[in-house]
Amino acid sequence: MARVVVPLTDAKIKKAKPTNKVFYLRDGGGLNLQVNPSGSKIWMIDYVNPITKKRSSKTIGHYPYVSLKEAREER
């Protein structure tokens, strides 16, 4: 059974504080926001390569330079 992911909001993203380890905020559809210990936040898309059938990820850009709306459009 698939997990139900609550979509991110700008308020949730701004409240995300860095910790000792890298963690991810999930938006659904493979879109993730990676929060690094340094405080940087990076948009990433997880996908399955159609040729090799291996899982991969693609970096879209850094938040807030790439907004939530732009990241969803890229997804």
C-alpha positions in Angstrom: 0.0 0.0 0.0 1.4 3.4 -0.9 2.2 6.0 1.7 0.2 9.2 1.8 2.5 12.2 1.8 1.3 15.5 3.1 2.4 18.2 0.6 5.0 20.7 1.8 4.2 24.4 2.5 6.5 27.4 2.5 6.0 27.7 6.3 7.1 24.1 6.9 10.2 24.6 4.7 11.2 27.8 6.6 10.7 26.1 10.0 13.0 23.2 9.1 16.1 23.6 11.2 19.3 21.8 10.5 20.4 18.9 12.7 23.6 16.8 13.0 22.6 14.6 10.0 21.1 15.2 6.6 17.3 14.7 6.5 14.6 15.0 3.8 11.2 16.7 3.7 9.0 14.8 1.2 6.5 16.5 -1.1 5.2 13.5 -3.0 5.8 12.3 -6.5 9.5 11.9 -5.8 10.1 15.5 -4.9 12.3 15.9 -1.8 13.9 18.8 0.0 17.3 17.8 1.5 18.2 19.8 4.6 22.0 19.7 5.3 23.7 20.2 8.7 25.1 23.5 7.3 21.6 24.8 6.9 21.4 24.6 3.1 18.2 23.2 1.5 18.4 21.5 -1.9 15.5 20.3 -4.1 15.9 16.8 -5.4 13.8 14.5 -7.6 14.0 10.7 -7.1 13.2 8.6 -10.2 13.7 5.2 -11.8 15.9 5.4 -14.9 13.8 3.8 -17.7 16.8 2.2 -19.4 18.8 0.8 -16.6 15.8 0.4 -14.1 18.0 1.8 -11.3 16.9 4.4 -8.8 18.6 7.8 -9.2 18.1 11.4 -8.1 18.4 14.7 -9.8 19.2 18.0 -8.2 16.9 20.9 -9.2 18.5 23.7 -7.1 18.7 25.4 -3.8 15.8 26.8 -1.8 14.9 29.7 -1.8 16.4 30.4 -5.3 14.1 27.7 -6.6 10.7 28.1 -5.0 8.3 25.3 -4.0 6.1 26.2 -7.1 9.1 26.0 -9.5 10.3 22.7 -8.0 6.8 21.2 -8.4 6.7 22.3 -12.0 10.1 20.7 -12.7 8.9 17.5 -11.1 
